[in-house]
Amino acid sequence: MSAGNSAAAHAAQVGRGRLWQRLLAGAGYITPGYAQAQQQARSWGEGAVGEAWTKKLLAPLAGESWWVLHDRRIGDRANLDHVLVSPCARLVVVDSKRWRADWPVRMARGRVCRGPVDVTEEVAKAGRLAEWARQTVGAESVLPIVAVHGAPVAGGGFQEGTVAVLPADRLLAELRSIAGQQDPRAEELAAKANRLLPRYVQ
């Protein structure tokens, strides 16, 4: 399953809503629940596009001794957009976000905001999932990254707790800067990640 497929499938599933909601919508009456389902579907659809864009950005790393895994499951229902192992055996977990271009992403009073919306919890969740992945595969450390498509990111990127929040166009340069020297443990770590973080199937 390619990156973004689980998000796209979820978007389609959520967007359909319940049968009675679809029938009412066909008759011109939109229930609050159906409207909410449509909004959620749009959000998941945008997420799927962001994941696909990030997958394309990461493609060159496959020829640079990186291991790159996309759309991986952790636990019963959570998924990791992109899991990478660097040549120096460092685990990296990238969470893709596609956010509206007219809402800058910035720190404000100790909170992460995109325009007027507080997204601190979304960023913190990316950090928690990355740490969970680290524990699952037994890596020594993990670098969680939120890669932002669309919206400008203040200062060209910033750190919130353990999580690096970066504009997507800086992602590749940031990863290359931490590639380090080839470590024979990297292949073993990548094999464990591939086995213990299976492909996400919606």
C-alpha positions as CSV (number, residue, x, y, z in Angstrom):
1,M,0.0,0.0,0.0
2,S,1.5,3.3,-1.0
3,A,1.8,6.3,1.3
4,G,-1.5,8.1,1.8
5,N,-3.6,5.1,0.8
6,S,-4.9,4.4,4.3
7,A,-5.8,8.1,4.7
8,A,-7.5,8.2,1.4
9,A,-9.5,5.0,2.2
10,H,-10.5,6.5,5.5
11,A,-11.5,9.8,3.8
12,A,-13.8,7.9,1.4
13,Q,-15.3,5.8,4.2
14,V,-16.0,8.8,6.5
15,G,-17.3,10.9,3.6
16,R,-20.0,8.4,2.7
17,G,-21.7,9.0,6.1
18,R,-24.7,6.9,7.1
19,L,-27.3,5.7,4.5
20,W,-30.1,7.9,5.9
21,Q,-27.8,10.9,5.9
22,R,-26.9,10.3,2.3
23,L,-30.6,10.0,1.4
24,L,-31.5,13.2,3.1
25,A,-28.5,14.9,1.5
26,G,-29.8,13.7,-1.9
27,A,-33.1,15.4,-1.1
28,G,-31.3,18.6,-0.3
29,Y,-31.3,18.4,3.5
30,I,-27.8,18.3,5.1
31,T,-27.8,17.0,8.7
32,P,-25.1,18.3,11.1
33,G,-23.6,14.9,11.3
34,Y,-23.4,14.5,7.6
35,A,-21.8,18.0,7.3
36,Q,-19.2,17.0,10.0
37,A,-18.5,13.7,8.1
38,Q,-17.8,15.7,4.9
39,Q,-15.4,18.0,6.7
40,Q,-13.6,15.0,8.3
41,A,-13.4,13.4,4.9
42,R,-11.8,16.6,3.4
43,S,-9.3,16.6,6.2
44,W,-8.3,13.0,5.7
45,G,-8.2,13.5,1.9
46,E,-5.8,16.5,2.4
47,G,-3.7,14.3,4.7
48,A,-3.5,11.6,2.0
49,V,-2.2,14.2,-0.5
50,G,0.4,15.4,2.0
51,E,1.6,11.9,2.6
52,A,2.0,11.2,-1.1
53,W,4.0,14.5,-1.6
54,T,6.3,13.5,1.3
55,K,6.8,10.1,-0.1
56,K,7.9,11.7,-3.4
57,L,10.3,14.0,-1.5
58,L,11.9,11.1,0.3
59,A,12.4,8.9,-2.7
60,P,16.0,10.0,-3.4
61,L,17.1,8.7,0.0
62,A,16.6,5.1,-1.1
63,G,19.8,5.5,-3.2
64,E,21.7,7.1,-0.3
65,S,21.8,4.1,2.1
66,W,18.6,5.1,3.9
67,W,15.7,2.7,4.6
68,V,12.4,4.3,4.0
69,L,9.0,2.8,5.0
70,H,5.6,4.3,4.4
71,D,2.2,4.0,6.0
72,R,3.0,1.7,8.9
73,R,0.7,0.5,11.6
74,I,1.6,0.8,15.3
75,G,-0.8,-0.7,17.9
76,D,-4.3,-1.5,16.9
77,R,-5.3,1.6,15.0
78,A,-2.6,4.2,14.9
79,N,-0.4,4.7,11.8
80,L,2.9,6.3,11.1
81,D,3.1,8.2,7.8
82,H,6.9,7.6,7.2
83,V,9.5,5.6,9.1
84,L,13.1,6.0,8.2
85,V,16.4,4.5,9.3
86,S,19.5,6.6,8.5
87,P,22.8,5.1,7.4
88,C,24.1,5.8,11.0
89,A,21.2,3.7,12.4
90,R,19.1,6.5,13.7
91,L,15.3,6.1,13.6
92,V,13.3,9.0,12.2
93,V,9.5,9.2,12.1
94,V,7.9,11.8,9.8
95,D,4.3,12.9,10.1
96,S,3.0,14.7,7.0
97,K,0.6,17.7,7.3
98,R,-1.0,19.5,4.5
99,W,-2.2,22.8,6.0
100,R,-3.8,25.9,4.3
101,A,-1.3,28.3,2.8
102,D,-2.8,31.5,4.4
103,W,-2.4,30.2,8.0
104,P,1.3,30.4,9.0
105,V,2.5,27.8,11.5
106,R,4.3,29.4,14.5
107,M,4.8,29.3,18.2
108,A,2.5,31.7,20.2
109,R,2.7,31.9,24.0
110,G,4.3,28.4,24.2
111,R,1.7,26.8,21.9
112,V,2.0,25.6,18.3
113,C,-0.6,27.4,16.1
114,R,-1.5,27.4,12.5
115,G,-3.3,30.6,11.9
116,P,-5.9,30.8,14.8
117,V,-6.0,27.1,15.4
118,D,-4.0,25.5,18.2
119,V,-2.3,22.4,16.9
120,T,0.0,21.7,19.9
121,E,-1.7,18.4,20.6
122,E,-1.2,17.2,17.0
123,V,2.5,18.0,17.2
124,A,2.7,16.3,20.6
125,K,0.9,13.2,19.3
126,A,3.6,12.9,16.5
127,G,6.2,12.9,19.3
128,R,4.4,10.2,21.3
129,L,3.9,8.0,18.3
130,A,7.6,8.3,17.4
131,E,8.6,7.4,20.9
132,W,6.3,4.4,20.8
133,A,7.9,3.3,17.5
134,R,11.4,3.7,19.1
135,Q,10.4,1.4,22.0
136,T,8.8,-1.1,19.6
137,V,11.8,-1.5,17.4
138,G,14.4,-1.0,20.2
139,A,16.2,2.0,18.7
140,E,18.5,4.0,20.8
141,S,16.9,7.3,19.8
142,V,14.3,8.7,17.5
143,L,13.8,12.0,15.7
144,P,10.2,13.0,15.3
145,I,9.5,15.4,12.4
146,V,6.2,17.1,11.4
147,A,6.6,18.0,7.7
148,V,4.3,20.8,6.7
149,H,3.1,21.2,3.1
150,G,1.3,24.4,2.0
151,A,1.5,26.6,5.1
152,P,4.6,28.7,5.8
153,V,6.5,27.7,8.9
154,A,7.9,30.5,11.1
155,G,11.7,30.8,11.1
156,G,12.0,28.1,8.4
157,G,11.2,25.5,11.1
158,F,11.3,25.2,14.9
159,Q,11.5,22.7,17.7
160,E,8.5,21.9,20.0
161,G,9.6,19.5,22.7
162,T,11.2,16.6,20.9
163,V,9.5,17.3,17.6
164,A,11.0,19.3,14.8
165,V,8.3,21.2,12.8
166,L,9.7,21.9,9.3
167,P,8.4,23.1,6.0
168,A,8.4,20.1,3.7
169,D,10.8,21.7,1.3
170,R,13.5,21.6,4.1
171,L,12.9,18.0,5.0
172,L,15.4,16.3,2.6
173,A,18.2,18.7,3.6
174,E,17.5,18.1,7.3
175,L,17.6,14.4,6.9
176,R,20.8,14.4,4.9
177,S,22.4,16.6,7.6
178,I,22.0,13.7,10.1
179,A,22.8,10.8,7.8
180,G,26.2,10.2,9.5
181,Q,28.6,7.4,8.8
182,Q,27.4,4.0,7.7
183,D,26.7,1.8,10.7
184,P,26.2,-2.0,10.2
185,R,23.4,-1.9,12.8
186,A,21.2,0.2,10.5
187,E,20.2,-2.8,8.3
188,E,19.2,-4.8,11.3
189,L,17.2,-1.9,12.8
190,A,15.4,-1.4,9.4
191,A,14.5,-5.1,9.2
192,K,13.0,-4.9,12.7
193,A,11.1,-1.8,11.8
194,N,9.7,-3.5,8.7
195,R,8.7,-6.5,10.7
196,L,7.3,-4.9,13.8
197,L,5.6,-1.9,12.1
198,P,3.6,-3.7,9.4
199,R,1.9,-2.0,6.5
200,Y,-1.3,-0.2,7.6
201,V,-4.4,-1.8,6.0
202,Q,-7.6,0.2,6.4
